[in-house]
Amino acid sequence: MNPKPAEFPAFDRESHRGGRGVMPENTIPSMLYSLSIDGITTLEMDVKVTADGKLVLSHDDYLNPWFTRKPNGEDLREEEKENYPIMQMTYDELKQYDVGLKAHHLFPSQRKMAVSIPLLEDVIDSVQCFIEKKGRAQVFYNIETKSSVSGDNTLNPTPEVFVQLLMDVITRKGIMPYVIIQSADVRTLQVLKENYPYIRTSYLVGSRRKDFTLEDNLELLGFEPDIYSPNFKYLTREEVDKCHERGMKVVAWTPNTKEEIDMLKLMGVDGIITDYPELLVE
């Protein structure tokens, strides 16, 4: 028997990559920080797959020189990046690199700490332990599959393999009712729709699709997802209304000022993903 998805929040307040404006992104400390903010309903995170088939939190195909240091303490340089594809590294190799000590030029207020790229299963264990110990309300996990056609079998698994690996972890950890799987790669969502129709899906739409209509984007996907998740810069009130007429929620990303967030709320969005989760509860 497949567990029914939990009721979606009345307004979804999502911490982008755990709140990367404040903490090193996609790490256990960032997720626990976001949990400490009352009112945050969802932890947004990205997953990649290692050479040994483990799911880890990372937005990037390669180790990111913006915030990565090598095991010897040296900064990873931009020109070296392509020597470090995550899918070509085992988890034991990957965890030797630090992703929290190097200053991030886009987020100068980000707290610095020694931290490595974590396993998804360790993130889930840490989050659920925090919830139990603190008596905190259960949060949702908005997990993005980072994949592309061009990356198949070199930078990411094929969609069928990726989805199976992800669902194995989700099932084993017992969090299925609280999971949203999002992607800009429609193939991932199509596999989920076919094999796991009870999982909440979110279709990410970014700048590459900004000149396409809602109808164009949904035609490419081939079905109506639970959530339509566009870049907030290209979202209109008309599009929000159209989504609601079709029964889809709208969760916009990634406004990072109070003014942008207030504007989106006036548009009638159902949720917001931001790098600064404190802004959602002020």
C-alpha positions as CSV (number, residue, x, y, z in Angstrom):
1,M,0.0,0.0,0.0
2,N,1.4,3.4,-1.0
3,P,1.2,6.1,1.6
4,K,-1.0,9.1,0.8
5,P,0.9,12.4,0.5
6,A,0.5,14.6,3.5
7,E,-1.6,17.7,3.3
8,F,0.3,20.5,1.5
9,P,1.0,23.6,3.7
10,A,-1.6,26.4,3.4
11,F,1.4,28.6,2.4
12,D,4.7,26.8,1.6
13,R,7.8,28.5,3.1
14,E,10.9,26.8,1.5
15,S,14.5,27.2,2.5
16,H,16.6,27.1,-0.7
17,R,19.5,24.7,-0.4
18,G,19.0,25.0,3.4
19,G,19.2,28.8,3.3
20,R,22.5,29.4,1.4
21,G,22.3,33.1,2.1
22,V,23.2,32.2,5.7
23,M,24.7,28.8,5.7
24,P,26.9,26.6,3.4
25,E,24.4,25.3,0.9
26,N,23.1,21.7,0.8
27,T,24.7,20.7,4.0
28,I,23.4,19.2,7.3
29,P,24.1,22.4,9.2
30,S,22.1,24.4,6.7
31,M,19.1,22.1,7.0
32,L,19.2,22.1,10.8
33,Y,19.5,25.9,10.7
34,S,16.4,26.1,8.6
35,L,14.6,23.8,10.9
36,S,15.3,26.1,13.8
37,I,13.2,28.8,12.1
38,D,9.6,28.5,13.2
39,G,7.3,28.6,10.2
40,I,9.6,27.0,7.6
41,T,7.6,24.2,6.1
42,T,9.9,22.7,3.5
43,L,13.6,22.1,3.1
44,E,14.7,22.4,-0.6
45,M,17.7,20.5,-1.6
46,D,19.5,19.1,-4.7
47,V,20.8,15.6,-5.3
48,K,23.5,14.1,-7.4
49,V,24.7,10.5,-7.7
50,T,28.3,9.4,-7.0
51,A,30.4,6.8,-8.8
52,D,29.4,4.2,-6.2
53,G,25.7,4.9,-6.6
54,K,25.2,7.0,-3.5
55,L,22.9,10.0,-3.4
56,V,24.5,13.2,-2.1
57,L,23.4,16.8,-1.7
58,S,24.8,18.9,-4.5
59,H,23.5,21.4,-7.1
60,D,26.4,21.0,-9.4
61,D,27.7,18.4,-11.8
62,Y,31.3,19.2,-10.7
63,L,32.8,20.3,-7.4
64,N,32.1,24.0,-7.3
65,P,35.2,26.2,-7.1
66,W,33.2,29.0,-5.6
67,F,33.2,27.3,-2.2
68,T,35.2,24.1,-2.4
69,R,38.6,23.3,-0.8
70,K,40.7,20.3,-1.5
71,P,41.8,17.8,1.1
72,N,45.2,19.5,1.4
73,G,43.4,22.8,2.2
74,E,44.0,24.5,-1.1
75,D,41.1,26.3,-2.9
76,L,39.7,24.4,-5.9
77,R,40.4,26.6,-8.9
78,E,37.9,27.3,-11.7
79,E,40.2,25.9,-14.4
80,E,40.4,22.6,-12.4
81,K,36.6,22.1,-12.0
82,E,36.1,19.6,-14.8
83,N,38.6,17.3,-13.2
84,Y,36.1,16.7,-10.4
85,P,32.8,15.4,-11.8
86,I,30.7,14.2,-8.8
87,M,29.5,11.1,-10.7
88,Q,33.1,10.1,-11.3
89,M,34.0,10.3,-7.6
90,T,33.1,7.8,-4.8
91,Y,31.5,9.1,-1.7
92,D,34.6,8.3,0.3
93,E,36.6,10.6,-2.1
94,L,34.0,13.3,-2.1
95,K,33.6,13.7,1.6
96,Q,37.3,14.7,1.9
97,Y,36.5,18.0,0.2
98,D,35.4,21.0,2.3
99,V,32.4,23.1,1.1
100,G,32.0,25.5,4.1
101,L,35.2,27.3,4.8
102,K,35.8,29.2,1.6
103,A,34.1,32.6,1.4
104,H,31.2,32.6,-1.1
105,H,31.4,35.8,-3.2
106,L,27.6,35.8,-3.8
107,F,26.8,35.4,-0.1
108,P,29.2,37.4,2.0
109,S,27.2,37.0,5.2
110,Q,27.2,33.2,4.9
111,R,28.6,31.5,8.1
112,K,31.8,29.7,7.6
113,M,32.5,26.2,9.0
114,A,34.2,23.0,8.1
115,V,31.7,20.8,6.4
116,S,31.5,18.2,3.6
117,I,28.9,17.2,1.0
118,P,26.5,14.9,2.9
119,L,24.7,11.7,1.9
120,L,20.9,12.3,1.4
121,E,20.2,9.5,3.9
122,D,22.3,11.2,6.6
123,V,20.5,14.5,6.0
124,I,17.1,12.8,6.4
125,D,18.3,11.1,9.6
126,S,19.6,14.4,11.0
127,V,16.4,16.3,10.1
128,Q,14.1,13.6,11.6
129,C,16.2,13.4,14.8
130,F,16.0,17.2,15.2
131,I,12.2,17.1,14.7
132,E,11.8,14.3,17.3
133,K,14.1,15.8,19.9
134,K,12.7,19.4,19.6
135,G,9.1,18.4,19.1
136,R,9.1,20.4,15.9
137,A,6.4,20.2,13.2
138,Q,7.3,17.8,10.4
139,V,8.7,19.5,7.3
140,F,8.5,18.5,3.7
141,Y,11.5,17.5,1.6
142,N,11.6,19.2,-1.8
143,I,14.3,17.2,-3.5
144,E,15.6,18.2,-6.9
145,T,17.0,15.7,-9.3
146,K,19.9,17.4,-11.1
147,S,20.1,15.8,-14.5
148,S,20.2,16.4,-18.3
149,V,20.1,14.5,-21.5
150,S,23.7,15.6,-22.2
151,G,24.8,14.3,-18.8
152,D,23.4,10.9,-19.1
153,N,25.8,8.2,-17.8
154,T,28.6,10.7,-17.4
155,L,27.3,13.4,-15.1
156,N,24.1,11.8,-14.0
157,P,22.3,8.4,-14.3
158,T,19.5,8.0,-16.8
159,P,16.2,9.1,-15.4
160,E,15.0,5.6,-14.7
161,V,18.1,4.8,-12.6
162,F,18.1,8.1,-10.9
163,V,14.5,7.9,-9.8
164,Q,14.9,4.3,-8.6
165,L,18.0,5.2,-6.5
166,L,16.1,8.2,-5.0
167,M,12.9,6.3,-4.3
168,D,14.9,3.5,-2.6
169,V,16.3,6.0,-0.1
170,I,12.9,7.8,0.4
171,T,11.1,4.4,1.0
172,R,13.8,3.1,3.3
173,K,13.6,6.3,5.4
174,G,9.8,6.3,5.6
175,I,9.4,9.9,4.5
176,M,7.3,9.4,1.4
177,P,4.2,11.4,2.5
178,Y,6.4,14.4,3.0
179,V,8.4,14.3,-0.2
180,I,8.2,16.5,-3.3
181,I,10.4,15.7,-6.2
182,Q,11.2,18.6,-8.4
183,S,13.1,18.8,-11.7
184,A,13.7,20.9,-14.8
185,D,14.4,17.6,-16.5
186,V,11.0,16.5,-17.6
187,R,12.2,12.9,-18.1
188,T,12.6,12.5,-14.3
189,L,9.0,13.7,-13.7
190,Q,7.7,11.5,-16.4
191,V,9.3,8.4,-14.9
192,L,7.8,9.4,-11.5
193,K,4.3,9.9,-13.1
194,E,4.5,6.4,-14.7
195,N,6.0,4.4,-11.8
196,Y,5.2,6.4,-8.7
197,P,2.0,8.4,-9.4
198,Y,1.4,9.0,-5.7
199,I,4.6,11.1,-5.3
200,R,4.1,14.8,-5.4
201,T,5.9,16.3,-8.4
202,S,7.1,19.9,-9.0
203,Y,8.0,21.1,-12.5
204,L,10.9,23.7,-12.4
205,V,10.8,26.3,-15.1
206,G,13.7,28.6,-15.5
207,S,15.1,31.2,-17.9
208,R,15.5,28.7,-20.8
209,R,11.7,28.4,-20.9
210,K,10.9,32.0,-20.1
211,D,9.6,32.7,-23.6
212,F,7.3,29.7,-23.6
213,T,3.7,29.8,-22.4
214,L,2.4,27.8,-19.5
215,E,0.6,25.6,-22.1
216,D,3.9,25.1,-24.0
217,N,5.7,24.0,-20.8
218,L,3.0,21.6,-19.8
219,E,2.9,20.1,-23.3
220,L,6.6,19.4,-23.0
221,L,6.1,17.7,-19.7
222,G,3.1,15.7,-20.9
223,F,0.9,16.0,-17.8
224,E,-0.1,18.5,-15.0
225,P,2.2,18.2,-12.0
226,D,1.1,18.9,-8.5
227,I,3.3,22.1,-8.4
228,Y,4.4,24.5,-11.1
229,S,7.6,26.1,-9.9
230,P,8.8,29.0,-12.1
231,N,11.6,31.5,-11.7
232,F,9.8,34.4,-10.0
233,K,11.2,37.0,-12.4
234,Y,9.1,35.6,-15.3
235,L,5.9,34.9,-13.3
236,T,2.7,36.8,-13.9
237,R,-0.6,37.0,-12.0
238,E,-2.3,35.6,-15.1
239,E,-0.1,32.5,-15.1
240,V,-0.8,32.0,-11.4
241,D,-4.5,32.1,-12.0
242,K,-4.2,29.7,-14.9
243,C,-2.3,27.2,-12.8
244,H,-5.0,27.4,-10.1
245,E,-7.7,26.8,-12.6
246,R,-5.9,23.6,-13.6
247,G,-5.5,22.5,-10.0
248,M,-1.8,23.1,-9.7
249,K,0.0,24.9,-6.8
250,V,2.5,27.7,-7.7
251,V,5.8,27.8,-5.8
252,A,8.1,30.5,-7.1
253,W,11.9,30.6,-6.8
254,T,14.2,32.4,-5.7
255,P,13.2,35.9,-4.5
256,N,15.7,37.2,-1.9
257,T,14.2,40.5,-0.7
258,K,11.1,41.2,1.3
259,E,9.7,43.4,-1.5
260,E,10.0,40.5,-4.0
261,I,8.3,38.1,-1.6
262,D,5.5,40.5,-0.8
263,M,4.9,41.1,-4.5
264,L,4.6,37.3,-5.1
265,K,2.2,36.9,-2.2
266,L,0.0,39.6,-3.8
267,M,0.1,37.5,-7.0
268,G,-1.4,34.7,-5.1
269,V,1.4,32.1,-5.2
270,D,1.1,29.1,-2.9
271,G,4.7,29.1,-1.8
272,I,8.1,30.7,-2.1
273,I,11.7,29.3,-2.2
274,T,14.3,31.7,-0.9
275,D,18.0,31.8,0.1
276,Y,17.0,33.8,3.2
277,P,14.4,31.8,5.0
278,E,14.0,34.3,7.8
279,L,12.3,36.6,5.3
280,L,9.4,34.2,5.0
281,V,8.5,34.4,8.7
282,E,9.0,38.1,9.4
